[in-house]
Every structure is written in structure tokens, then in C-alpha cells.
């Protein structure tokens, strides 16, 4: 027997998912720096992401194909979706490159995608749609999709409510607490 949702149930589910997606805005990203590989429509290469503001990253792409090489810089806004490990993001930027047939070109990029931090690992996987407007190229626009796999080089600092609650921090923080020069954050240091 197959269960089907009514039109009302589908709308209710959509509203619930959107509400949950906006309920976790502070968990938009779990790392500061990540680098890895990107696979796109006819192009492949390297990707590096650096967090510059609480929900904002700069991403650099260096991609190569059989006929061209491009470099892209994108500014991206990240938003939590259904928990701390799944994000969606939007952004914009620009690129320059060289095609073997037509020479140098440049353009303006947009990007929209989903990003998932794989639990218990340091890997992040993302899928995106990256339309571009080209200048100095035979193509006036491209509508590329891509998949990136990145390794987290620098994790986000823990700032949650339970951070340091049971004095699991390093000895320097404990020493500061003993001398009274630091701010106490242990279980009994209210």
C-alpha cells in the first residue's frame, strides 16, 4: 500500500521544513578553512573556502578542462538547513581564464548550492549551480553545475553553551581560573 500526501499535507510539510531550516541560523557552518577538489561540467580542479564573517566565506576555484583554464573568486552567504551539518548558500563573484581557441576571457558568476558536513569526519560535500555571464568568449553565458569535496583544514572554534563546562580545556585556562585572572566557565564557576 502506498501512502500519498494530500495537497494540504504537502503544504504543511513544506512550511514545517522551511521553519526548521530557519530555526538553526547560528549553525550555518562548522569550519573556518577547507580545501579540496571540484568536478564541474567539463572542468575539474581545486577549491578553497575561507570563512571571513560568521556566515560568509570566500571561495577560490582553479579549474582546468581540455581547452581552457579559469580562476574564480566567490563571496558566499551560508544558512543552516535542518540542523548544523546541512547548509544552503548563495553568492556571487568573478572569474578570468584562457581558452586555447579564443584567448583570454572574464566574467561575472553567481552560485547557489547545498553543503553537507559528513558526520564524524572532516569532509564537506557540496553540489551547486553556478551561472556565469562571459566577456571576451564565444559563449555569452554558461549554466554550470558542480560537485565539490573538501577536507576541513581548520575547524570552527567551539562557542556553545557546553564548551568548557566540565573543565575539559587545556591547562592554561585552568591556571587562569586558579589565579583569578581569567573568566571562570567551569560547572561551579558561576
C-alpha positions in Angstrom: 0.0 0.0 0.0 1.4 3.4 -1.0 0.8 6.4 1.2 0.1 9.7 -0.6 0.0 13.2 1.0 -2.9 15.4 0.3 -2.4 19.0 -1.0 -2.9 20.4 2.5 -0.4 17.9 4.0 2.2 18.7 1.3 1.9 22.5 2.1 2.1 21.8 5.8 5.2 19.6 5.3 6.8 22.4 3.2 6.1 25.0 5.9 7.5 22.7 8.6 10.7 22.1 6.6 11.1 25.9 5.9 10.5 26.7 9.6 13.1 24.1 10.7 15.5 25.4 8.1 15.4 28.9 9.6 15.5 27.6 13.2 19.2 26.9 13.1 20.8 30.1 11.6 23.7 30.2 14.1 25.0 26.8 12.9 25.5 27.8 9.3 29.0 26.5 9.0 31.2 24.2 11.1 34.6 25.1 9.8 36.9 28.1 9.1 39.1 26.7 6.2 38.5 23.8 3.9 40.2 22.8 0.6 39.6 20.0 -1.9 38.5 19.0 -5.4 35.8 20.3 -7.7 34.2 18.5 -10.5 32.1 20.6 -12.9 30.7 20.5 -16.5 33.8 19.7 -18.5 36.1 21.4 -15.9 37.8 20.0 -12.8 40.2 21.4 -10.3 40.8 22.8 -6.8 38.6 24.7 -4.4 39.5 26.5 -1.2 36.9 28.1 1.2 37.8 30.6 3.9 35.3 31.9 6.5 35.6 35.7 6.8 32.5 36.5 8.7 30.1 34.4 10.8 28.0 33.3 7.8 30.2 34.4 5.0 33.0 32.7 3.1 35.3 33.5 0.2 35.8 30.6 -2.2 38.6 30.3 -4.7 38.4 27.9 -7.7 41.2 27.0 -10.0 39.7 24.9 -12.8 41.0 23.3 -16.0 39.5 21.5 -18.9 40.7 20.2 -22.3 40.6 23.7 -23.9 40.7 26.2 -21.0 41.9 27.2 -17.6 39.9 29.5 -15.2 40.3 31.1 -11.8 37.2 32.2 -9.9 36.6 34.1 -6.6 33.2 33.9 -5.0 31.7 35.5 -1.8 29.1 33.2 -0.3 26.4 33.5 2.4 25.7 30.3 4.3 22.4 29.4 6.1 21.6 26.4 8.2 19.0 23.9 7.0 17.6 21.1 9.1 20.4 21.1 11.6 24.1 22.1 11.9 25.5 19.8 9.2 23.4 20.8 6.2 23.7 24.3 4.7 22.4 26.1 1.7 24.3 29.1 0.3 24.1 31.9 -2.3 26.9 34.1 -3.6 28.5 36.0 -6.4 31.9 36.8 -7.8 34.0 36.9 -10.9 36.4 34.8 -13.0 39.2 35.1 -15.5 40.6 32.5 -17.8 42.2 31.5 -21.0 40.8 29.4 -23.8 43.2 27.7 -26.3 40.9 28.7 -29.3 39.7 32.2 -28.4 42.2 33.6 -25.8 41.6 35.4 -22.6 38.1 35.9 -21.2 36.4 37.0 -18.0 33.0 37.1 -16.4 30.6 37.5 -13.6 29.5 34.5 -11.6 26.5 33.6 -9.4 26.3 30.5 -7.2 23.6 28.6 -5.3 24.1 25.3 -3.6 23.8 22.8 -0.8 26.6 21.8 1.5 26.8 18.8 3.9 29.4 18.2 6.6 29.8 14.4 6.8 29.3 13.4 10.5 32.4 12.2 12.4 34.7 13.2 9.6 36.5 16.3 8.4 34.9 16.1 4.9 32.4 18.5 3.4 30.4 17.7 0.2 28.6 20.3 -1.8 26.5 20.5 -5.0 25.8 23.8 -6.7 24.5 25.7 -9.7 27.0 28.4 -11.0 25.6 30.5 -13.9 28.1 32.9 -15.5 28.0 35.8 -17.9 31.1 35.8 -20.2 33.1 38.7 -21.7 35.6 38.0 -24.5 34.4 34.5 -25.1 32.4 32.7 -27.8 29.8 31.8 -25.1 27.9 34.8 -23.7 26.6 32.7 -20.7 27.2 29.3 -19.1 24.9 27.4 -16.7 27.3 25.0 -15.0 26.7 22.6 -12.1 29.3 21.1 -9.9 30.2 18.9 -7.0 33.0 19.7 -4.5 34.6 17.5 -1.9 36.6 19.5 0.7 38.7 18.5 3.7 38.4 20.7 6.7 41.8 22.2 7.5 40.8 24.5 10.4 37.7 23.7 12.5 35.4 26.3 13.9 36.1 27.2 17.5 33.5 25.8 19.9 31.5 28.6 21.4 28.4 26.6 22.6 26.8 26.5 26.0 28.7 23.3 27.0 32.1 24.4 25.9 34.4 24.1 28.9 31.5 23.2 31.2 33.4 20.3 32.7 36.9 21.8 32.5 38.0 19.7 29.5 40.0 22.6 28.3 43.8 22.9 28.3 45.9 23.6 31.4 46.3 27.3 30.6 42.7 28.0 31.1 42.7 26.1 34.4 45.7 28.0 35.5 44.0 31.3 34.8 41.0 30.2 36.8 43.1 29.3 39.8 44.8 32.7 39.9 41.6 34.6 39.3 42.9 36.4 36.2 40.6 34.6 33.8 36.8 34.4 33.5 35.5 31.1 35.1 33.4 28.9 32.9 33.5 25.6 34.8 30.5 23.9 36.2 30.7 25.6 39.6 32.2 29.0 38.4 29.0 31.0 38.0 
